[in-house]
Amino acid sequence: MNLSSLKMNKKAAIEFSANVIVIIIISSVILALGLMLFFNMKGQAEKYTDTIEQQTQEQLQALMLNDNSRVAIYPNDLTIQAGKSQMTTVAVTNIVGNRQTFQTPTVDHWEVTYFATPESNPQTVTHANIPNPPNNPLQANFRNTFIVSETSGNSLLNYGYINPGEQEFKNVLVKIPKNWQKGQYVVNINVSNQTDPQSDGGNAPCRNRVGNEPPPRLRCPSYGFIKLYITVP
């Protein structure tokens, strides 16, 4: 190998190293800009979500104040394409004189009625423990349809203890099964008082039915009843 070849190889190695360094610098700049854009969009999305939740809570508070309601849902009239989803919120106000706890039955036992048209006869939609049956529009896995953030895994709205005069809010993600037909679905949701003073002399809470277990000996009294109207276009 002559001297000229050594110089050319050395020059090529230097140019290659310089190109690698330039590529690394450009990649780092692009990555930094991408991260800045991501966190900026993430922050804006979180701020938007917080604003929506605040507006929803204000709407619920105004609704419950105007109607003197114990429980309320907002929005209570949703239009959702099959396979799509929307969020709604259920609020409970404790108007009892002491601290109380409230909850709904598990979503398996929520009552859903289907109307093909406003003039048609109602049809009952039943819960199925399997994934949504593709050929039966009057069945659905309610745990996949009404998604609640319940850490116990019981798929119910559990409000815990609420002090007198205070409110609690729980979100429900409504995800419409692809097999549901066009029409209106009415969801009936019962909120019960879990600390009824008449239950066991007031020393033990009553209990609602959970999952497939048999009905309990002492059922909790209803505290409020709400309806959610879902239109599938």
N, C-alpha and C positions, 0 to 999 in steps of 0.2 A: 504494500500500500504506500503510495507516494505522499509527499507533503501536501500537495494540492487536494488530494482526496480527504486527508485528515482535516484540513481546514473546512472543506465543504460539509463533512459530517458534523463537525463541531458547530458550524453555523446553523445547520438543520436542527441539531439538538437544542440550540438556544432558541431558535424560532418556535420549535414545538413547545418548549417550556413556557415561553412567553404567551403562546396561544392558549395553553392550558390555564395559566394564571388569569388571562383575560376572561376565559369562559367561566372560571370559578367566580370571579368578581361579578360578572354579569348575572350568573345564576343566583348569587347571594343577594344582589339588588332586587332581582325579580321575586325571589322568595320573600324578602322583607316587605316588598310592596304588596305581594299577595297576602301575607299575614296581616298587614295593616288593613287591607281591604276587607278581609274576612272578619276581623275583630270589630271593625267599624260597622259592617253589616249586621253582625251578631248583636252588637250593642243597640243598634237601631231597632232590630227585630224584638229584642227584649223590652225596650222602651215602648214600642208599639203594643206589645202584648200586655204590659203593665197598664197602659192607658186604656185598652179595651176592657181589661178586667175591672179597672176602677170605674169605668162608665157603666159596665154591667151591674156592679154592686150598687152604684147610685140609682140606676133604674129600678133594681129590686127593692131598695130601701124606700123609694118614692111610691112604688106600687103597693108595698105592704102597708105603708103609712096611709095612703089614700083609701085602700080597701079594708084596712084594719085586719089584714091577713096574718095568720100564724106562719104559713108557708107560702112560697111563691116560686115561680120558675120564669126565667127570662133568658133568651127569647122563648116564648111558648108556642110559636108557630114557625116551623122551619120548612124550607123547600130544598130538598136534597136529591140529586141524581143518584140512581142506583150505582153502588160501588164507591160513592163519595161520602164525605163526612163533614159534620159541623159540630160546634160546641154549644152547649147550653149550661145554665147554672141554676141550681136549686138552693134557695135560702130558707132558713128557719129562724124565727124570732121566739125567744123564750118570754112568754107573758105570764108565766107562773111565778109565784112569790118566792121561790127558792131555786137553787141550781138544779137543772134537769139535764138528762141526756136523751138524744133523739136519734132515730135511724129509720131507714127504709128496709123492707124485705130484700133479700138478694134479688138481683135482676132476673133470675130464673123465674121468679114469681110475680114479676110485673105483668100487668094485664095489657094486651095489645089487641086492638080491634081494627079491622080493615074495611074500608068503604071504597068500592070500585068507582062509584059516582055518589054525589050527595043524596040521590034518591034511592040508592041501592040498599039492600038489607046488610046489616053488619055481619062480618065473619071474624071468628076468633083466630088469631095467630098464636101458635103454641111454641114453647121453647123446646129445642132439640139439643141433646148433649153431644151431638156429632157436628162436624162443620156444616155450614148452611146447606141444606138439601137443594141441589140445583133444579130439581123438577117439582118442587112443592113450594109455591109462593106463600103458603099459609103456615110455614115452619121456618124457624131461624134459631141459631144459637145466640140467645140473648146476651151471653157474656162477651160475644164478639160484636154485638150490635150496640149495646149500651156499656161503654167502657168507663169505669170509674177508677179513681186513684185511691184504692183501699189497700193499705200495706198488709192487712191480714190475709188477703187473697180470697175473701168471702164475696167479693163483687157486690157490695152494697154501699149505700151512703151512710156513713157513721159520723155523726156530728160531735160525739163525745159530750162532755159537760159544757153547758152554756149557762152563763150567769143571767139573773133576771134582767130583762130589758135589752139584752145583747143579741147579736145575730151571728150566724155562721153561714159560710157559703161553700158549696161543693160543685165542682164541674163534672159534667157528663159529656163524653165524646160520643156522638151518635153516628155510627157508621152503617150506612144502609147496605144490606145484602144485595148482591147482584141479581138474586132470584126474585126480589120483591117486584110486584107488578105496579103499574101506574095507578095512582089513586091516593087516598088519604088514610094514614094510619094514626090512630089515637092511642096514646100510651097513658095509662092510669097509674099514678104513683102515690102510694100511701106512706105518710111519715107518721111514725108512732112514738109515743112517749115511753121510753124504756125505764123510767123511774116512777111509775104510777104508785101513789101512796097506798092504794088499795091492794097492791100485789104483795102477798105474804106479810101483811101487817106493815108494809113499808120497809121491811128489813132486807128484802132481796129484790132485785129488778125482775120484772117480767121478761119474757124472751120471745122474739119473733122466730119464725121458721127459717132455717138456713139450709140451702141446698136441697138434697133429697130426704132429709130427716123427717120423721113424722111430726105433725103439729104438736107444739108444746102444750102442757096441761094448762098453763096460764098465759093467754095471749095478751100482748100489750095493747092498750087502748089507742085508737087513732087520734093523732094530734092535728092532722091536716091532710087534705087530699088535693092533688093537682093533676092537671091534664096537659100533655104535650102533644101538639098536632104536627104531624109530619106529612108533607105533600111530596110524593114521588112523581115528577113530571114525565 
